[in-house]
C-alpha cells in the first residue's frame, strides 16, 4: 500500500485490535504491525482478529478479508498483519497480495471489465485445493 493509505489502514486496525484486547508486540521484519497470539482464538476463518472490508465500487461489492488472509504467523506466539508499506511513490496505490488471495475464488470477466470474488472459502468449509469446480446442472 502507498504510505499514506498504509498509515491510515494500520492505525485503524491497531485501534480495532486494541478494542478486542489484542496486545501489540515489536515488529518482525518485513511486517510493522504484530500482535501476541496467546489470547487470539483460532476459528474456521483463521485467527479471531478484526475483519478488513474492501468496499469496491458501491456498498454491494464488499470483499471481506478474515484472519486467515490478513495474519501471518512469524514466530511462536506472534502474528503480524500481512500488509506492507509500499512507500511514497509505488507504481499503484494498493496491490492485493498472495496472502490475501489464498482460498478466494476470483472470476475475471474481461468482456465487461468486471471482477467477481468469493471472500474466503474457509467460511464455506472448503478451500481452493478441494473445491469442486464441476457443475451438476
N, C-alpha and C positions, 0 to 999 in steps of 0.2 A: 504494500500500500504506500502511496505517496505519504510523506512525513506528516503533513497536517491532518490527513484523514486517519492515519495510524494513531497519532496522538489523541485525537478525539475518540476514536474507537476504543483504544486501550484504557483511557480514563473512564469511560462509561462502563466498560467491562469490569474494571477493578472495583468500581463503586458497587455494581451488582453482586460481585463475588463477596465483597465485604459485608453486604447486607445479609448474606447467607452464612456468615461466619467462616468463610473460606480464607485461611491465613496465607498471606503472601510471603514468599521466601526470595532469596537472592536470585538474580538472573542466572541462567545457564545458557551460554552462547550456543547458537545464534539468537536464542529467544530472550526477550526482555521481561516478559510477564510470566512469573512462575508462582506456583502455589504448593503448599504442603498437601499431600494427598491422603494423609491418615484420617481426615474427617470428611472425605469426599466418598460418598456411596457410589458403587458401580450399579448401573442399570442396563437394561437391554439396549439402550441407545448410547451407551458409554458412560463416562463419569457424570454424576449429577451436578452439573455446573450450569451457569446461565446459558440459555439458548441464544443464538445470534440469528436475527431475521434480516435477510436481504430483501428489501422491497424493490421489485423490478417493474417499472412502468405501470404503476397503479396498485391499489391495495389488494387486488385479486391475484397478483403474482408475487407470492412470498416464498422464498427459499429459506427454510429453517435449517440452520447448522447446529447440530447437537454436540454433546461432549465427545462422541466418537469421531467427529470430524473437526473438532476445534482444539482438542487437547493432545499433547504428545508427552508420553512418559519418557523423561530424560535420565532419571536416576530413581533408585529405590525411594519411594515416598515423595517424589517430586514430579508434578505435572506442569507443563508450560503451555501457554496459549500459542497455538501453531500458526501464528501470523508474524510477518516480518516487516520492518520499516524499510521501504524501498528507496528512501532518500528524497531529496527535494526535486529532482528532475528526472523521474523514471520515464520510460517510453510510454507507459499507460498508468492511469491513476490507481487501478486495482487489478491484480492478477489472481484468479482463483487457482489455488494450488492443488497438487495431487492429494494431499491430506483431506482437503475439503470435498474432493470429488469421490473419494472412496465410498463404495456401496450406495451410490446415487445413480439413477438411470437418467441419461440425457438424450433428448431427441432433437436433432438439428433439422429444421425444415428450411432448407436452402431457398426453395422457391418463394416462400413467404417471409424470409429473413426472420424466423422465429426460433426460439429455444424453448423446449419443454423440459421439465425436470421433476424428479420424484421426491426430493429430500431423502433422508436416509432410508434404506430398505430394512434396516435393523428393526425399526418400529413395526414392520410387517412380518417380522420373524424370518427374514431371509437375507441373503447377501447377493452381490453380483456373481459370486462364484457358484452359487447353486440356484440362481433364479431361472425359472422355466420360461424361456423366450418363445416357446411354441404356442400357437393358438389352438384351442379346441373347437373353435367355431368353424 
